[in-house]
Amino acid sequence: MHELTLLAQAQENEVLIQSPGVGVISKLPMPGQILTPETPVGQMLIISTPYILKLPPHTTGEVARYDTEFKIRAVGYGDPLFTLLPIQEKKSQGTNSASTNHSQVAQGWVVRAPTDGIFYRKPSPDAPPYISLQQEVKTSQILGLVEVMKCFNPILFDGSEFPAKAKVLEICVADGSEVKYNQPLFVFGEC
């Protein structure tokens, strides 16, 4: 697949990320996601040709809140897509849940939604949750479920970058909530 580098315009305390061309954009990062230089951050379709979108070199930050309602939309050259905030500034802004979540990300591991759907912490409405805060989890343990069209997909504590066991530091999403692809669900730290 072809690649395109997004446009970046430095502003006072943030970086505005803009479209590199005219086409249809999709799969942009979710608010709160931390991005690093040349990270793939979405896709663009230009005259039936798909392109992977990447951040420019020397561009990093945390995705600020933006309207994620339109996952797929037409854009023109230079149209604003989203804004990146400095990571250091975001961590020192106080004790809101977003800054706490991302200060923990630097020290631990995040399990993200594998797809859009409805997130469930329990196997059934009257059952206990799969995991709770401060609980120790092990590789391949079920953490929750994401329902897509009546199919329930288990979310596992698994992956080559994850340790054999970890402690639940944060549960980012309420039971029965709608989640978006790549949205943080859980934050884990060392036991």
N, C-alpha and C positions, 0 to 999 in steps of 0.2 A: 504494500500500500504506500502511496505517496505521502510525503510529509510537508507541512507548512508551519512556519513560525509565526505565532501571534504577534501583534503589535503591542508595545508597552509604552505608556506615556506616564512619566513620573510626575506626580502632583505633590502638594505640600507634605503630607504624611502617608501617602498611599501611592499605589501604582494602578492606573487604569489599563485594563487589558482589552484590546480592541480586535475586531475582525480583520484578517489579512486579505480578504477578498469578498466577492459577491457570491453568495450561495446559500445553502441550507445548513444550519449548524445544529449539532446534537451532542449529547453525553458530556455536557460541561460539568466541572466539579461542583460539589455541594458546598454551601456555606459552612465555614469552620474547618474545611480541609486545608492542610498545610502543603504547599507546593514548592518544589525546588527547581532550579534551572533546567531547562530542556526536558521537563516532565511532560509526558503525553497528557493532555487535559481535555480532549474532546475530539469530535470528528466534524468534518465539513464536506458537503457534497457540492462540487462545482461542475456543472454540465455533465452529469452522470458519472463523474470521477470522484471516488472517495479519497479524502486526505485525513491523516492523523494530525491534529493540532498540537504543537509543543510550545512551552514557554520559551521566551528568548533567553540566551545566556545571561548570567548575572541577575536573574529575576527570581525572587523568592518571596514568600509571604503566606498569610492566612486569608482564605477567601472570605470576603465580607458578605453580609446578607444581601441577597438580590432576589428578584422575583423568579422563582424556579417553576412557576406555573407552566410556562411554555418550554417543554423539553426540546422540542424540535421547532425551529423558526427560521424564516428567511432573514438574511442580514446583508448589508452593504459594506463596502470597503470602509474601514475605520469606525464602524458602529461599535459602541461600548458593549462588552459582554459581561464583565464582572470586575470587581476591584480587589486588589491584594493589600492587606494591612501588614505593617511590620510585625513580625512574630514577637519580638521583645516587648514592644508597646502593648500588644494584646495581652501578654501574660501579666503585666504589671497594672492593669486597669482596675483591679479590685477582685471581688470574690464572686462575680456572677458565674453561672454554671459553664458558659462557653469558655471563659479563660481558665477555669479550673480543669476542664476537660483537656484543653490543649497543653497546659503545663504538665499534666500527667502523661500525655502522648510522648513528650520528649524523653520520659523516664521509663516508659513501658510499652505495651502492645495494645493495638486497637483492633477489634473485630468489627467489620463493616457489613452492611447489608449486601448480599450477593445479587439482589434484584429489587425492583419496586414491589410492594405488596403490603400485607398487614402483618405486624410483628406480634408474636405471642410469647410470653414468658413461661406459660404453663402448657402441659399436654392436653388439659381439659379445664373448663371453667371452675370446677371444684377441686382440682388437684393443686398441690403446692408448686411453686415456681421451680424450674430446673436448677437455678442457682440464685444466691443472694449475696449482698455486699459482704466483703471481707472473707468470703468462702474461698477455699483453695480448689482449683480445678486442674484437671490433668488432660494430656493430649487425647483427642478424639471424644471428649466429653460433650454432650449436648448442652447448649447454652439457651436455646430458644428455637422458635419456628418462624418462618416467613411463609405466609399463605399467598399463593398466586393462582387464581381461578380454581379454587377448591383443592389445589395440590399443596401439601404442607412440606416445606423444605427445611430439614434440620440445619441449624447453625452450630457448627462444631468449633471447639478450641483446637485448631489444627493449622499446620503450615510450617514450612521449613524455617521461617524466621522466628517462630514461637518456641519458648522453652518447654520442657517436659511437664512442668507445673507452674502455676502462677496464682496470684490472689486477685479477686475481683475488687477493683478500686471504684468503678463507677458503672452504673447501668444508665445509659443515655436516653433510652426510649421507654415510654410507659406501655404496659400490656394493652394490646388491642389497638395500638397506634398505627397509622399509615407511615411507611418508611419509603425512602427513595434509594435507588442504587448507590452504593458506596457510602451511605450515611453511617456514621459511627453508631454502633449498638452497645458495645461494652469496652471498657478500658481496664487493662490488667497491669499489675506490677509484680515485682519479684516477691517471692514468699519470704 
